[in-house]
């Protein structure tokens, strides 16, 4: 599933090709993805100039004078900028055509993605009440410490709560807790302020590193078979149950927390 670094990599990949460009048409090959595609995508978006490509949590926002298109990659979604003559594949559900002769093509085999619309001056309900961006100064150890007081939920479940901080998915929560030496099962309210400072720093470091790595595959966005780069080679615990911990050699364990498989080292994480 695309996590925050893949979405940010996608944002950086498509932005130079569509910002400042006029939409000449929209082709919807089905009426819905995860949710129905609102009529404004067909009625208001054509003719508009894309002012920016922004990201909030795992949503990509494309503001125009008439409103903002919101796009979510879901479980399997992919965005590519392609010449409009590129043959259409089975899962190519949406094309947004530009005055450059290129299309922004949304491909999504499992259709958990979303294409939505936000009117000027409004905030879409999916973006209301969500926490700070992890890579901004609005997120730090004090935020985690303050929000966690009195909370008995596992610290990993707490870290993955979008109301606390957005975009820290299962892989990055597991890896950041390992790097910070914190047992993911520990009650969020029992983690000290000092340890939350370390955890917030590790979240930022690991996400920034993954985004940097994704940046090396940006040229793929112009290839018909291109896919954003993923960050799977350098994991310490995620997906490694039973394998030796890369630090201490003891087997990595797995436990279910908040209905998610959670990987940790009982020796390195306390
Ligand atoms: Zn270990």
Boltz pocket constraint, residues with backbone or C-beta under 6 A from the ligand:
constraints:
  - pocket:
      binder: B
      contacts: [[A, 245], [A, 246], [A, 247], [A, 248], [A, 249], [A, 250], [A, 265], [A, 266], [A, 267], [A, 268], [A, 269]]
      max_distance: 6.0
